[in-house]
């Protein structure tokens, strides 16, 4: 009987520890899986165009998506191949011109026998609105064709995404010798998870302050300065926390209307209510003390 009583406390200590370890391992495994999926998405290469030996290769990479400015930055490296190139593709044999889509600002021109350098091109985004953050999505049309010496030449283009804050869905095709990419952009899984966590945390903090305020008011605790300091600190901490949102969304986004603004209103209301009721309780206590003989 004594052995049984001794074993029960040990089991009661082991089971919570084992459950905690299991939760930690599951969380780490899930996080690793999510990060591996995002890494694979960033490493994915989309290609379209001709595979002829005499062609122009275009390596394009989405460097940064500016949702507020409604444009993305496309880094382009142009390399002529075969009879179109000299010095191993460093420069073209004739004047090379790349025609782009209407969403890309301007065509690209390279002089014959001149070294070709990497260039950054702004591409206009269509659809979506940043006020839908973190569920905003955008589209971009990217198209390249080439001509050298006034004659059209084949093009082969690859496209990758290097912006970790956005995930890209790409539909690649060839149209009349031009490489065409229809790109759909949305917030990455890590941004979505963090934004949802922020909204949940804001509501949790607001409810915690509301619970504390309810206790102070119903118990007529008076002006409890540590509690008032905690509430005031939460009011300003929520604003700082909101500003850490990835992508710096502007005020008025969906994040604000779903959580931030309401949390600030709840905390501010609770703080003012506790001060008002606490002040009245303190006055009653003071008056009662003065009336005592």
Number of C-alpha atoms within 10 A of each C-alpha: 5 6 7 8 9 10 10 11 10 10 11 10 10 12 11 11 12 11 11 12 12 12 12 12 12 12 12 12 12 12 13 12 12 14 14 12 13 18 12 11 18 17 12 14 15 17 21 20 25 19 13 13 12 16 22 30 21 22 19 23 19 21 16 18 24 14 21 13 10 19 21 21 19 24 19 19 16 23 21 24 20 14 12 20 20 18 10 11 19 17 24 27 19 18 17 24 20 21 16 20 15 13 16 22 12 14 15 15 15 18 15 17 15 14 13 18 12 12 13 15 20 19 22 20 23 15 11 17 15 21 19 14 25 23 18 17 21 21 20 21 20 21 22 23 26 25 19 21 12 11 9 15 21 20 26 23 27 18 23 21 24 20 17 19 17 24 21 23 16 21 14 19 15 19 12 9 17 23 25 24 23 14 17 19 21 20 21 18 17 18 21 18 12 14 20 15 12 20 18 15 17 25 19 14 19 26 15 14 26 19 12 18 23 15 13 20 18 9 10 16 15 20 18 12 10 9 16 19 12 13 25 17 12 21 21 13 14 20 15 11 14 20 14 12 16 15 18 12 21 14 14 14 18 18 23 19 14 14 20 25 16 15 26 22 13 17 25 19 14 23 22 15 16 25 19 14 18 19 16 15 18 15 13 13 12 11 11 10 10 9 7 6 4
